């Protein structure tokens, strides 16, 4: 029966979902603030950032394998941590050709708003195992503002 009638094995749903994704991507292109100031449409290198908080510290972890500590530039102003850097493409000549190349290279910049007041003079940063870890110590005022709320 399928020999007589043109039949596509594709369904409507993948096409519909793809179109829905396109609509959202186009919407967010005009509002970089809603995306955290990050260009999500680019194929450029963009490391993942995790922010966690304890009673004493705010910890920012940046997954950036293949870089060196000297490739990062960090600054802190008005409770916003600016992380920028560049992952350079390997210039080593190899024999043969690539069949697949998914590695990303280039410059990046991420601005991370702190969830509380941090001491700008007391920040530690270390790069190890492909992860940049920045520990920002909270100010005494920020530590004291934690208030337990009772649920009735």
C-alpha positions as CSV (number, residue, x, y, z in Angstrom):
1,X,0.0,0.0,0.0
2,X,2.8,2.4,0.8
3,X,4.3,1.8,-2.6
4,X,1.4,3.5,-4.3
5,X,0.9,6.5,-2.0
6,X,3.8,9.0,-1.3
7,X,4.4,8.5,2.4
8,X,6.8,10.3,4.8
9,X,7.8,8.7,8.0
10,X,8.4,12.0,9.7
11,X,5.8,13.2,12.1
12,X,4.3,16.7,12.7
13,X,5.7,17.0,16.2
14,X,9.4,17.4,15.6
15,X,8.7,20.1,13.0
16,X,6.3,21.8,15.4
17,X,8.8,21.8,18.3
18,X,11.5,23.1,16.0
19,X,9.4,26.0,15.0
20,X,8.5,26.7,18.6
21,X,12.2,26.8,19.5
22,X,12.8,29.2,16.6
23,X,10.1,31.6,17.9
24,X,11.7,31.7,21.4
25,X,15.2,32.1,20.0
26,X,14.1,35.0,17.9
27,X,12.3,36.6,20.8
28,X,15.3,36.4,23.1
29,X,17.7,37.8,20.5
30,X,16.2,41.2,21.1
31,X,16.4,41.0,24.9
32,X,20.0,40.0,25.9
33,X,19.2,41.0,29.6
34,X,16.7,38.1,29.7
35,X,19.5,35.7,28.6
36,X,22.0,37.1,31.2
37,X,23.7,39.1,28.6
38,X,24.8,36.0,26.8
39,X,24.6,35.3,23.0
40,X,23.1,31.9,22.9
41,X,22.8,31.8,19.2
42,X,26.6,31.8,18.6
43,X,28.8,28.8,18.1
44,X,31.6,30.5,20.1
45,X,33.2,29.2,23.2
46,X,31.0,29.9,26.2
47,X,31.9,28.2,29.5
48,X,29.2,27.1,31.9
49,X,28.9,29.0,35.2
50,X,27.5,27.7,38.5
51,X,26.9,30.0,41.5
52,X,26.4,28.6,45.0
53,X,26.1,30.2,48.4
54,X,26.9,29.2,52.0
55,X,26.5,31.3,55.1
56,X,30.1,32.7,54.7
57,X,30.8,32.6,51.0
58,X,29.6,32.8,47.4
59,X,31.3,30.3,45.1
60,X,31.4,30.7,41.3
61,X,32.6,27.8,39.3
62,X,33.4,28.2,35.6
63,X,33.9,25.0,33.5
64,X,36.6,26.0,31.0
65,X,38.8,23.0,30.1
66,X,41.8,23.5,27.9
67,X,42.6,26.9,29.3
68,X,45.4,28.2,31.6
69,X,45.1,30.4,34.7
70,X,46.8,33.3,32.8
71,X,44.0,33.2,30.2
72,X,41.4,34.6,32.7
73,X,40.7,38.2,33.7
74,X,38.5,38.7,36.7
75,X,37.2,41.9,38.2
76,X,34.6,42.8,40.9
77,X,32.7,46.0,40.9
78,X,29.3,47.0,42.5
79,X,28.7,43.3,43.5
80,X,29.1,42.1,39.9
81,X,31.8,39.6,39.1
82,X,33.1,40.0,35.6
83,X,34.8,36.9,34.2
84,X,36.5,37.1,30.8
85,X,39.0,35.1,29.0
86,X,40.1,33.5,25.8
87,X,40.5,29.9,24.8
88,X,43.0,29.7,22.0
89,X,42.9,27.2,19.2
90,X,45.7,24.7,19.3
91,X,48.3,25.6,16.6
92,X,49.9,22.2,16.6
93,X,50.1,20.7,13.1
94,X,48.7,17.2,12.8
95,X,48.8,14.8,9.9
96,X,45.5,14.0,8.3
97,X,42.2,15.8,8.5
98,X,39.3,16.1,11.0
99,X,36.2,14.1,10.5
100,X,34.5,15.8,13.4
101,X,35.5,18.9,15.3
102,X,33.3,20.1,18.1
103,X,35.8,22.0,20.1
104,X,35.0,25.7,20.6
105,X,37.5,28.5,20.8
106,X,37.5,32.3,21.2
107,X,36.9,35.1,23.7
108,X,34.1,35.1,26.3
109,X,32.8,37.4,28.9
110,X,30.3,36.6,31.7
111,X,28.9,39.0,34.3
112,X,27.6,37.4,37.5
113,X,25.5,39.3,40.0
114,X,26.3,38.3,43.5
115,X,23.3,37.1,45.6
116,X,24.5,39.1,48.6
117,X,27.1,41.7,49.6
118,X,30.6,40.4,49.2
119,X,33.9,41.7,50.5
120,X,35.7,43.1,47.4
121,X,39.1,42.9,49.2
122,X,38.7,39.2,50.1
123,X,38.4,37.1,47.0
124,X,40.2,33.8,46.1
125,X,40.5,32.3,42.6
126,X,42.1,29.1,41.5
127,X,42.1,27.2,38.2
128,X,42.5,23.4,38.5
129,X,41.3,20.4,36.4
130,X,39.6,22.6,33.8
131,X,37.5,24.5,36.4
132,X,37.9,28.1,37.6
133,X,36.7,28.4,41.2
134,X,36.2,31.9,42.6
135,X,35.4,32.2,46.3
136,X,34.0,35.6,47.3
137,X,33.7,36.0,51.1
138,X,30.5,37.7,52.3
139,X,30.7,40.9,54.3
140,X,29.8,40.8,58.0
141,X,26.6,42.7,57.3
142,X,25.5,40.1,54.7
143,X,26.2,37.3,57.1
144,X,24.0,38.9,59.8
145,X,21.1,39.4,57.4
146,X,20.2,35.8,57.4
147,X,16.9,35.5,59.2
148,X,15.1,32.2,60.0
149,X,11.4,32.3,59.0
150,X,9.1,30.1,60.9
151,X,6.4,28.3,58.9
152,X,3.0,27.9,60.6
